[in-house]
């Protein structure tokens, strides 16, 4: 078999940014205008590899909840 894609990438910057703003997963889910779930936020913080669409949803929710302008590259290191 070829190279396996690493799925667990360690804690991501989004987790630290959420802590800095005093935000929890519930805050991101509530601020989202798209269908974002607690499980998506948890996976984002833990460093599980996400699709581009889910990364965009998490980023949009983070921007709405924090009032800051973030890009996906600010929230994820992969």
N, C-alpha and C positions, 0 to 999 in steps of 0.2 A: 504494500500500500504506500502511497506517497506521504508527504508531510501532513501531519495532523494539525488542524487549526486549533490553536490554544483558545479555550473558551473562558477560563477563569483568569482574569487579568489583574486581580488585586483591587483594593479600594481606589476609587476614582476621585478626582478633584471635586466632583459634584457633591460628594458626601461632606467634604470639609466646607464647601461654600454654603451648603444647607445649614450646617452647624454654626457657621459664622453669622448667618442671617437669622438664626433661631427658628429655622423651618423644619417641619417634619413632613413625612410622606403625605399625610392628610392635607397639609397646606398646599402642596403641589397638585394633588388630585383635585382639590377644590378650586384652585386658580386656573386649571386647565379648561380650555374651551373645546378641546378635542377629547377623544376617549382615551384617557390615561388611567391606568389602574395602579393600586398600591404595589402590586407584584412587579410592574414595569419599573417603578421608582426603586424598589428594593434591589432589583437586578442591576439597575444602573449604578447604585451606590456600591454594591458588592464587587462590581467589575465583571459581570457576565457580559459576553459579547452581545450587543444589540444591533438590530437592523437600523439603517439610516432613518427610516420613518419614526421608529421609537425614539431614537436619539433626538430627532427634531421635536417630537412631542414633549420630551423631558426638558429640552432647552427652552421651548416656548413657555412651558409652565413655570420654569425657574425664573424666567424674565418677568412674567406676570406677577409671581408671588413676591419677588425680591425688589421689583422696581428698577433693577439694573439691566443693562444690555449685555447679554452673554451670547457667545457663539458656541456651537458644539465642541470646537477645539479647546474652549476654556473649561468645559465640563468633563471631557473625556480625554485620556491620554493614548488612545489607540485609533 
